[in-house]
């Protein structure tokens, strides 16, 4: 299955979840539902971004699969050059001279602007300025990975909430709690929302591995 067909998605009919899973399964479930009830309104969300996906559900199941698995349509002037304006072929670097003892490692030379005190500090570090800068960048990428993932999850939950819950009570307060990473506050402001909307917003914001306090409380009561 191609990446586009297996992309995780969720379909909502109104504020009730209709289907969740790979894009192709959700698309076919939406097609079946709209054939049974042509007047229903269904929104399909990309679970990675929280954004609404527009689906063309005309024709047979094979037609839908073909469209979803095909390459995106290219528009002249936006996604491809005009006739006669083809870009120059990229150089493979095979003809470029190579320095003795310096294997090609994909290193790219670019200008870096620093204050004098920064250059002085770099000059005192072992390995030279380039090696120190690479280590600093790698360390920042490692340390910033978790924060970046949280921002992506928050943005996905926000996009979903904005599309389906923008007119529900407590929406503004819930949005602020979301970006403050205040899970208990988010659950409190969403308490009166439809169950499927609450559950999916929490799923996008915090992931499936972290159970909501609502589910935990229900499990305790059922003991």
DODO-910319 format. One record per residue: residue number from 1; x, y, z of N, C-alpha, C in turn; chain; residue in one letter. Coordinates in steps of 0.001 Angstrom, whole numbers, plus 500000, padded with zeros to 6 digits. Atoms other than C-alpha are relative to their C-alpha. Layout:
BEGIN
PT, pos, n.xx, n.yy, n.zz, ca.xx, ca.yy, ca.zz, c.xx, c.yy, c.zz, unit, code
PT, NUM, X, Y, Z, X, Y, Z, X, Y, Z, A, A
...
# end
This chain:
BEGIN
PT, pos, n.xx, n.yy, n.zz, ca.xx, ca.yy, ca.zz, c.xx, c.yy, c.zz, unit, code
PT, 1, 500846, 498806, 500000, 500000, 500000, 500000, 500879, 501242, 500000, A, X
PT, 2, 499190, 498801, 500095, 501373, 503407, 499028, 499827, 500856, 501241, A, X
PT, 3, 500051, 499138, 498829, 502098, 506053, 501621, 498732, 500830, 500031, A, X
PT, 4, 501206, 499170, 500033, 499182, 508177, 500433, 498767, 499201, 500402, A, X
PT, 5, 501164, 500818, 499657, 496715, 505294, 500778, 499992, 499604, 501471, A, X
PT, 6, 499922, 500453, 498608, 497965, 504346, 504242, 500051, 501146, 500999, A, X
PT, 7, 499951, 498852, 499094, 497978, 507884, 505672, 498871, 499925, 501025, A, X
PT, 8, 501059, 500115, 498987, 496078, 507832, 509007, 499023, 501169, 499924, A, X
PT, 9, 501045, 498983, 500135, 492775, 509691, 508767, 498806, 499625, 500872, A, X
PT, 10, 501233, 500217, 499249, 489477, 510070, 510597, 498879, 500789, 499334, A, X
PT, 11, 501167, 499354, 500593, 486047, 510850, 509160, 498948, 500251, 501074, A, X
PT, 12, 501086, 499638, 499088, 483319, 512652, 511110, 498749, 500328, 499199, A, X
PT, 13, 501320, 499639, 500517, 479653, 512764, 510216, 499362, 500903, 501042, A, X
PT, 14, 500376, 499045, 498969, 478625, 515911, 511992, 501066, 499991, 501074, A, X
PT, 15, 499047, 500064, 498893, 480259, 515580, 515404, 500132, 498592, 500555, A, X
PT, 16, 499869, 501407, 499633, 480196, 511787, 515465, 501008, 499333, 499075, A, X
PT, 17, 498968, 500657, 500804, 483155, 509726, 514342, 499382, 498895, 499153, A, X
PT, 18, 500518, 500993, 500937, 482357, 507655, 511273, 500989, 498874, 499767, A, X
PT, 19, 498994, 501014, 500296, 485637, 505863, 510562, 501382, 500561, 500284, A, X
PT, 20, 498599, 499638, 499798, 489328, 505910, 511487, 500870, 498901, 499430, A, X
PT, 21, 499084, 500987, 500551, 492271, 504210, 509817, 500742, 500552, 498804, A, X
PT, 22, 499314, 499546, 501202, 494266, 504332, 506581, 499052, 500769, 499085, A, X
PT, 23, 500810, 499134, 500845, 493041, 506892, 504064, 499072, 499219, 499085, A, X
PT, 24, 500837, 500725, 500950, 491768, 504317, 501581, 498797, 499366, 500697, A, X
PT, 25, 501125, 500596, 499281, 489652, 502537, 504210, 498982, 501059, 500406, A, X
PT, 26, 500902, 498916, 499603, 488220, 505818, 505464, 499238, 500530, 498792, A, X
PT, 27, 500658, 499489, 501202, 487497, 507029, 501923, 498881, 499076, 499542, A, X
PT, 28, 501032, 500951, 500428, 485590, 503854, 501040, 498844, 499957, 501003, A, X
PT, 29, 501069, 499952, 498996, 483675, 504019, 504328, 499136, 501240, 499809, A, X
PT, 30, 500756, 498773, 500255, 482684, 507619, 503565, 499144, 499847, 498754, A, X
PT, 31, 500772, 500210, 501224, 481595, 506637, 500045, 498761, 499156, 500286, A, X
PT, 32, 501141, 500864, 499672, 479400, 503843, 501429, 498960, 500759, 500818, A, X
PT, 33, 500936, 499249, 499155, 477871, 506167, 504046, 499228, 501034, 499195, A, X
PT, 34, 500681, 498969, 500788, 477084, 508927, 501543, 499084, 499387, 498949, A, X
PT, 35, 500922, 500670, 500918, 475520, 506427, 499153, 498725, 499579, 500720, A, X
PT, 36, 501181, 500364, 499217, 473198, 505269, 501933, 499182, 501236, 500365, A, X
PT, 37, 500675, 498761, 499588, 472386, 508837, 502996, 500670, 501173, 499287, A, X
PT, 38, 499313, 498968, 500800, 473327, 511352, 500253, 500017, 501384, 500625, A, X
PT, 39, 500096, 498647, 499452, 472351, 514367, 502373, 500950, 500246, 501173, A, X
PT, 40, 499148, 499804, 498832, 474833, 513783, 505213, 501258, 500789, 499622, A, X
PT, 41, 498775, 499232, 500176, 477848, 516059, 505645, 501130, 499296, 500746, A, X
PT, 42, 498872, 500730, 499422, 481156, 514293, 506252, 501280, 500799, 499809, A, X
PT, 43, 498675, 499388, 500065, 484560, 515797, 507058, 501039, 498915, 500252, A, X
PT, 44, 498907, 500949, 499840, 487727, 513731, 506630, 501240, 500778, 500415, A, X
PT, 45, 498848, 499299, 499446, 490743, 514783, 508692, 501267, 499174, 499837, A, X
PT, 46, 498669, 500597, 499986, 494417, 514037, 508198, 500463, 499981, 501454, A, X
PT, 47, 499646, 500099, 498584, 495467, 512732, 511622, 501398, 500531, 500292, A, X
PT, 48, 498669, 499453, 499787, 499012, 514016, 511111, 499966, 501507, 500165, A, X
PT, 49, 500067, 498532, 499979, 498053, 517645, 510532, 498714, 500531, 500617, A, X
PT, 50, 501286, 499539, 499500, 494454, 517816, 511765, 499180, 500756, 498976, A, X
PT, 51, 500682, 499222, 501040, 493447, 519468, 508495, 499006, 499139, 499235, A, X
PT, 52, 501016, 500690, 500788, 490431, 518579, 506358, 500587, 499591, 498651, A, X
PT, 53, 499565, 500520, 501294, 491120, 516434, 503270, 498804, 500012, 499061, A, X
PT, 54, 501043, 500039, 501032, 489069, 516949, 500108, 500151, 498709, 499204, A, X
PT, 55, 499962, 501277, 500704, 488190, 513587, 498541, 499049, 500026, 498813, A, X
PT, 56, 500836, 500185, 501178, 486860, 512862, 495080, 499503, 498558, 500029, A, X
PT, 57, 500546, 501341, 499805, 484549, 509887, 495664, 499118, 499552, 498844, A, X
PT, 58, 500774, 500413, 501166, 483078, 509625, 492182, 500492, 498649, 499474, A, X
PT, 59, 499637, 501247, 500652, 483014, 506302, 490371, 500064, 498824, 500952, A, X
PT, 60, 499903, 501243, 499241, 483838, 502837, 491612, 501110, 500085, 501043, A, X
PT, 61, 498923, 500059, 499018, 486102, 501799, 494453, 501360, 500007, 499317, A, X
PT, 62, 498733, 500009, 500739, 488822, 501106, 491880, 500363, 501397, 499516, A, X
PT, 63, 499734, 498627, 500440, 488446, 504656, 490535, 500553, 500838, 501156, A, X
PT, 64, 499561, 499228, 498830, 488838, 506112, 494033, 501420, 499617, 500386, A, X
PT, 65, 498654, 500462, 499650, 491887, 503968, 494789, 501020, 500539, 499001, A, X
PT, 66, 499087, 499499, 501017, 493465, 504999, 491499, 500314, 501470, 500186, A, X
PT, 67, 499758, 498574, 499805, 492984, 508706, 492202, 500844, 500263, 501243, A, X
PT, 68, 499267, 499764, 498757, 494275, 508476, 495766, 501449, 499540, 499914, A, X
PT, 69, 498641, 500523, 500096, 497348, 506467, 494796, 500814, 500668, 498912, A, X
PT, 70, 499284, 499338, 501073, 498239, 508613, 491776, 500748, 501221, 500488, A, X
PT, 71, 499249, 498792, 499622, 500653, 511565, 491809, 499086, 501201, 500017, A, X
PT, 72, 500811, 498782, 499994, 499242, 515007, 492636, 500012, 500668, 498642, A, X
PT, 73, 500105, 499335, 501283, 498031, 516959, 489646, 500913, 501216, 499944, A, X
PT, 74, 499083, 498868, 500171, 500559, 519451, 488292, 499325, 501085, 499185, A, X
PT, 75, 500569, 498869, 500700, 499483, 522917, 487195, 501119, 500835, 499395, A, X
PT, 76, 498971, 499225, 500676, 501487, 524859, 484632, 500179, 501339, 500693, A, X
PT, 77, 499695, 498726, 499377, 503219, 527825, 486197, 500104, 499920, 501504, A, X
PT, 78, 499910, 500122, 498553, 502946, 526507, 489732, 500839, 498802, 500415, A, X
PT, 79, 499294, 501207, 499618, 504201, 522956, 489914, 500979, 499511, 498943, A, X
PT, 80, 499051, 500374, 501033, 506104, 522679, 486644, 500277, 501214, 499137, A, X
PT, 81, 499659, 498813, 500788, 507883, 525135, 484328, 499192, 500083, 498724, A, X
PT, 82, 500642, 499802, 501282, 506317, 526619, 481224, 500814, 499334, 498901, A, X
PT, 83, 499240, 500588, 501105, 507253, 524984, 477890, 501121, 500934, 499565, A, X
PT, 84, 498856, 499197, 500407, 510686, 526162, 476832, 500756, 500625, 501146, A, X
PT, 85, 499343, 499432, 498827, 511621, 527118, 480395, 500450, 498903, 500959, A, X
PT, 86, 499565, 501121, 499167, 512986, 523817, 481611, 501200, 500409, 500829, A, X
PT, 87, 498852, 499642, 499154, 515385, 524182, 484539, 501255, 499296, 499540, A, X
PT, 88, 498731, 500615, 500351, 519045, 523466, 484043, 500197, 498726, 500811, A, X
PT, 89, 499779, 501254, 499258, 520018, 519902, 484960, 500967, 500216, 501133, A, X
PT, 90, 499133, 499878, 498826, 521565, 519598, 488386, 501318, 499305, 499753, A, X
PT, 91, 498681, 500588, 500177, 525255, 518934, 488403, 500213, 498903, 501017, A, X
PT, 92, 499727, 501089, 499059, 526335, 515633, 489887, 501324, 500164, 500711, A, X
PT, 93, 498751, 499724, 499307, 529595, 517153, 490936, 501150, 499119, 499571, A, X
PT, 94, 498959, 500924, 500394, 531564, 514511, 489047, 501222, 500686, 499418, A, X
PT, 95, 498878, 499322, 500634, 533719, 517065, 487239, 500694, 500981, 500928, A, X
PT, 96, 499398, 499045, 499090, 534488, 519173, 490284, 501278, 499434, 500597, A, X
PT, 97, 498749, 500503, 499408, 538053, 518943, 491599, 499810, 499662, 501460, A, X
PT, 98, 500079, 500428, 498610, 538479, 517170, 494886, 501340, 500245, 500678, A, X
PT, 99, 498774, 499768, 499252, 540971, 518160, 497513, 500635, 498690, 500421, A, X
PT, 100, 499295, 501219, 499614, 543624, 515615, 498383, 499674, 499611, 501441, A, X
PT, 101, 500269, 500495, 498661, 542682, 513492, 501340, 498668, 500448, 500587, A, X
PT, 102, 501288, 499522, 499505, 539187, 515007, 501604, 498874, 499294, 499262, A, X
PT, 103, 501099, 500694, 500674, 536441, 512503, 500698, 498759, 500871, 499969, A, X
PT, 104, 501238, 499234, 500121, 533099, 513897, 499537, 499006, 499500, 501035, A, X
PT, 105, 500904, 500379, 498912, 530852, 513877, 502598, 498688, 500762, 499945, A, X
PT, 106, 501217, 499220, 500104, 528066, 516086, 501335, 500048, 501292, 500779, A, X
PT, 107, 499856, 498765, 499252, 529447, 519116, 503165, 499691, 501184, 499097, A, X
PT, 108, 500385, 498809, 500752, 527959, 522428, 502000, 500610, 501219, 500672, A, X
PT, 109, 499372, 498787, 499467, 529883, 525657, 502430, 499050, 501177, 499860, A, X
PT, 110, 500833, 498803, 500004, 527835, 528716, 503399, 500576, 501015, 500972, A, X
PT, 111, 499481, 498935, 499151, 528568, 532032, 504998, 499326, 499978, 501368, A, X
PT, 112, 500507, 499881, 498636, 528172, 532295, 508760, 500490, 501326, 500562, A, X
PT, 113, 499647, 498691, 499447, 528092, 535735, 510393, 499899, 499949, 501516, A, X
PT, 114, 499951, 500014, 498542, 529173, 535950, 514043, 500708, 501252, 500494, A, X
PT, 115, 499290, 498895, 499374, 530364, 538600, 516425, 501441, 499576, 500326, A, X
PT, 116, 498597, 500354, 499708, 534113, 538776, 517237, 500156, 499065, 501187, A, X
PT, 117, 499847, 500868, 498826, 533614, 537186, 520666, 499602, 498565, 499679, A, X
PT, 118, 500396, 501342, 500386, 531890, 534219, 519009, 501141, 499307, 499253, A, X
PT, 119, 498873, 500580, 500724, 534797, 533677, 516615, 501155, 499680, 500942, A, X
PT, 120, 498923, 500259, 499040, 537245, 533956, 519503, 499723, 498721, 500786, A, X
PT, 121, 500354, 501217, 499249, 535368, 531285, 521451, 500174, 498766, 499126, A, X
PT, 122, 499874, 501139, 500897, 535215, 528985, 518421, 501457, 499656, 499746, A, X
PT, 123, 498585, 500249, 500280, 538935, 529414, 517795, 500672, 499228, 501126, A, X
PT, 124, 499409, 500688, 498851, 539672, 528044, 521279, 499489, 498568, 500157, A, X
PT, 125, 500595, 501324, 499850, 537563, 524889, 520778, 500756, 498981, 499159, A, X
PT, 126, 499316, 501058, 500775, 539114, 521586, 519651, 499203, 499624, 498759, A, X
PT, 127, 500640, 500455, 501228, 538369, 520513, 516107, 499702, 501095, 499011, A, X
PT, 128, 500269, 498919, 500928, 537952, 523944, 514573, 498556, 500453, 500036, A, X
PT, 129, 501319, 499376, 499943, 534945, 526186, 514068, 498924, 499139, 499351, A, X
PT, 130, 501016, 500779, 500717, 533160, 523941, 511538, 499542, 498800, 500821, A, X
PT, 131, 500356, 501175, 499200, 533303, 520862, 513758, 499174, 500395, 501211, A, X
PT, 132, 500748, 499552, 498825, 532081, 522824, 516782, 498575, 500376, 499609, A, X
PT, 133, 501336, 499591, 500439, 529171, 524322, 514849, 499144, 498784, 499662, A, X
PT, 134, 500776, 501206, 500313, 528132, 520898, 513562, 499535, 499307, 501279, A, X
PT, 135, 500393, 500636, 498737, 528180, 519488, 517102, 498886, 500777, 500681, A, X
PT, 136, 501032, 499179, 499368, 526107, 522420, 518394, 498648, 499820, 499315, A, X
PT, 137, 501247, 500196, 500738, 523531, 521993, 515639, 499404, 498637, 500293, A, X
PT, 138, 500502, 501346, 499708, 523264, 518233, 516221, 499413, 499917, 501400, A, X
PT, 139, 500499, 500016, 498626, 522839, 518755, 519960, 498672, 500733, 500110, A, X
PT, 140, 501253, 499234, 499970, 520145, 521397, 519416, 498866, 499212, 499354, A, X
PT, 141, 501034, 500815, 500654, 518289, 519066, 517053, 499513, 498885, 500907, A, X
PT, 142, 500403, 501075, 499087, 518337, 516247, 519588, 499161, 500535, 501152, A, X
PT, 143, 500711, 499457, 498836, 517230, 518418, 522499, 498665, 500630, 499609, A, X
PT, 144, 501232, 499341, 500416, 514558, 520196, 520462, 498976, 499081, 499381, A, X
PT, 145, 500924, 500923, 500648, 512950, 517053, 519043, 498690, 499855, 500725, A, X
PT, 146, 501225, 500180, 499226, 510463, 516577, 521869, 499125, 501236, 499941, A, X
PT, 147, 500790, 498761, 500079, 509391, 520227, 521860, 499354, 500155, 498631, A, X
PT, 148, 500542, 499894, 501353, 508939, 520126, 518095, 498820, 499042, 499817, A, X
PT, 149, 501098, 500953, 500092, 506772, 517005, 518353, 498765, 500497, 500736, A, X
PT, 150, 501126, 499465, 499259, 504617, 518681, 520980, 499304, 501113, 499199, A, X
PT, 151, 500599, 498924, 500788, 504118, 521719, 518757, 499197, 499447, 498824, A, X
PT, 152, 500712, 500610, 501123, 503139, 519529, 515801, 498683, 499388, 500472, A, X
PT, 153, 501215, 500616, 499461, 500637, 517601, 517944, 498978, 501057, 500403, A, X
PT, 154, 500909, 498927, 499608, 499157, 520791, 519379, 499367, 500659, 498786, A, X
PT, 155, 500527, 499364, 501200, 498780, 522315, 515930, 498969, 499103, 499317, A, X
PT, 156, 500958, 500931, 500602, 497050, 519171, 514614, 498679, 500005, 500772, A, X
PT, 157, 501210, 499963, 499185, 494595, 519166, 517528, 499257, 501316, 499805, A, X
PT, 158, 500629, 498695, 500197, 493965, 522891, 517038, 499270, 500070, 498662, A, X
PT, 159, 500643, 499970, 501316, 493222, 522492, 513322, 498703, 499190, 500020, A, X
PT, 160, 501203, 500820, 499890, 490747, 519698, 514102, 498923, 500719, 500804, A, X
PT, 161, 500964, 499313, 499148, 489068, 521643, 516914, 499405, 501210, 499294, A, X
PT, 162, 500481, 498812, 500698, 488805, 524771, 514784, 498965, 499632, 498944, A, X
PT, 163, 500905, 500397, 501079, 487068, 522876, 511957, 498685, 499443, 500510, A, X
PT, 164, 501192, 500730, 499582, 484589, 520884, 514028, 499379, 500511, 501291, A, X
PT, 165, 500494, 499585, 498681, 484235, 522587, 517414, 500100, 501497, 500218, A, X
PT, 166, 499801, 498562, 499853, 484721, 526286, 516714, 498829, 500736, 500619, A, X
PT, 167, 501172, 499336, 499430, 481171, 527124, 517791, 499512, 499334, 501285, A, X
PT, 168, 500401, 500665, 498759, 481066, 524883, 520873, 500408, 500832, 501207, A, X
PT, 169, 499666, 499214, 498801, 481074, 526388, 524388, 501374, 499628, 500545, A, X
PT, 170, 498683, 500239, 499435, 484531, 526799, 525883, 501092, 499791, 498973, A, X
PT, 171, 499004, 500255, 501047, 486317, 526574, 522522, 501247, 500868, 500189, A, X
PT, 172, 498847, 499110, 499861, 488541, 529618, 523076, 500858, 499602, 501197, A, X
PT, 173, 499259, 500396, 498801, 489481, 528530, 526589, 500715, 498658, 499784, A, X
PT, 174, 499383, 501294, 500279, 490139, 524966, 525378, 501231, 500175, 499105, A, X
PT, 175, 498860, 499747, 500882, 492439, 526305, 522645, 501186, 500536, 500792, A, X
PT, 176, 498910, 499463, 499184, 494441, 528289, 525195, 500612, 498906, 500879, A, X
PT, 177, 499487, 501095, 499178, 494721, 525243, 527451, 500831, 499034, 499164, A, X
PT, 178, 499256, 500884, 500896, 495881, 523166, 524477, 501422, 500498, 499801, A, X
PT, 179, 498674, 499474, 500289, 498785, 525465, 523644, 500808, 500261, 501267, A, X
PT, 180, 499278, 499921, 498729, 499636, 525823, 527323, 500412, 498615, 500489, A, X
PT, 181, 499714, 501391, 499640, 499995, 522010, 527394, 499350, 499634, 501329, A, X
PT, 182, 500766, 500225, 498774, 497395, 521980, 530175, 498909, 498976, 499701, A, X
PT, 183, 500946, 501052, 500354, 495692, 518632, 529672, 498737, 500048, 500857, A, X
PT, 184, 501176, 499988, 499129, 493415, 518863, 532702, 499092, 501180, 499657, A, X
PT, 185, 500813, 498856, 500401, 492278, 522343, 531665, 499302, 499757, 498687, A, X
PT, 186, 500619, 500317, 501282, 491662, 521161, 528114, 498820, 499074, 500178, A, X
PT, 187, 501106, 500935, 499768, 489538, 518256, 529337, 498839, 500691, 500712, A, X
PT, 188, 501055, 499308, 499270, 487636, 520561, 531684, 499156, 500870, 499065, A, X
PT, 189, 500747, 499133, 500908, 486700, 523031, 528931, 499276, 499225, 498913, A, X
PT, 190, 500675, 500830, 501007, 485737, 520183, 526575, 498959, 499073, 500611, A, X
PT, 191, 500841, 500979, 499295, 483599, 518409, 529172, 498613, 499865, 499390, A, X
PT, 192, 501360, 500055, 500551, 480298, 519298, 527470, 499982, 499707, 498503, A, X
PT, 193, 499941, 500261, 501437, 481485, 518553, 523937, 499582, 498556, 499706, A, X
PT, 194, 500312, 501393, 500361, 480368, 515417, 522048, 501192, 499083, 500274, A, X
PT, 195, 498952, 500921, 499556, 482320, 512389, 523216, 501042, 499735, 498922, A, X
PT, 196, 499050, 500318, 501067, 483875, 511573, 519822, 500918, 501178, 499701, A, X
PT, 197, 499176, 498816, 500238, 485106, 515136, 519374, 501045, 500129, 501095, A, X
PT, 198, 499050, 499941, 498882, 486690, 515160, 522840, 501097, 498956, 499839, A, X
PT, 199, 499037, 501096, 500074, 488328, 511787, 522327, 501015, 500222, 498881, A, X
PT, 200, 499071, 499841, 501114, 489808, 512649, 518952, 500936, 501192, 500220, A, X
PT, 201, 499135, 498857, 499702, 491096, 516042, 520058, 501117, 499593, 500956, A, X
PT, 202, 498988, 500471, 499056, 492900, 514388, 522980, 500971, 499030, 499330, A, X
PT, 203, 499143, 500928, 500733, 494214, 511662, 520682, 501036, 500755, 499171, A, X
PT, 204, 499066, 499220, 500811, 495742, 514257, 518343, 500991, 500767, 500865, A, X
PT, 205, 499157, 499148, 499159, 497093, 516415, 521158, 501017, 499215, 500811, A, X
PT, 206, 499137, 500718, 499058, 498601, 513718, 523386, 500357, 498585, 499559, A, X
PT, 207, 499645, 501315, 500511, 498726, 510511, 521367, 499201, 498892, 500635, A, X
PT, 208, 500819, 501108, 499495, 497087, 507118, 521866, 500550, 499349, 501250, A, X
PT, 209, 499399, 500702, 498869, 499536, 505970, 524527, 499638, 500631, 501335, A, X
PT, 210, 500338, 499323, 498746, 498333, 508539, 527076, 498485, 500029, 500140, A, X
PT, 211, 501442, 500099, 499823, 494857, 507694, 528321, 499460, 501266, 500638, A, X
PT, 212, 500618, 498809, 499414, 492516, 510544, 529119, 499531, 499691, 501410, A, X
PT, 213, 500460, 500193, 498625, 491510, 511079, 532726, 498550, 499548, 500027, A, X
PT, 214, 501406, 500414, 500064, 487888, 510623, 531656, 499898, 498487, 499877, A, X
PT, 215, 500048, 501443, 500185, 488573, 507066, 530451, 500464, 499281, 501262, A, X
PT, 216, 499504, 500608, 498771, 490557, 506268, 533576, 498937, 500006, 501083, A, X
PT, 217, 501062, 499913, 499003, 487723, 507496, 535796, 498890, 499008, 499706, A, X
PT, 218, 501058, 500942, 500358, 485206, 505414, 533860, 500397, 498585, 500319, A, X
PT, 219, 499539, 501325, 499692, 487360, 502339, 534271, 499931, 499726, 501506, A, X
PT, 220, 500060, 500158, 498543, 487580, 502918, 538037, 498559, 499774, 500449, A, X
PT, 221, 501398, 500125, 499596, 483798, 503308, 538307, 499432, 498653, 499626, A, X
PT, 222, 500527, 501281, 500448, 483287, 500052, 536429, 500532, 498820, 500764, A, X
PT, 223, 499427, 501104, 499209, 485289, 498019, 538883, 498966, 499419, 500953, A, X
# end
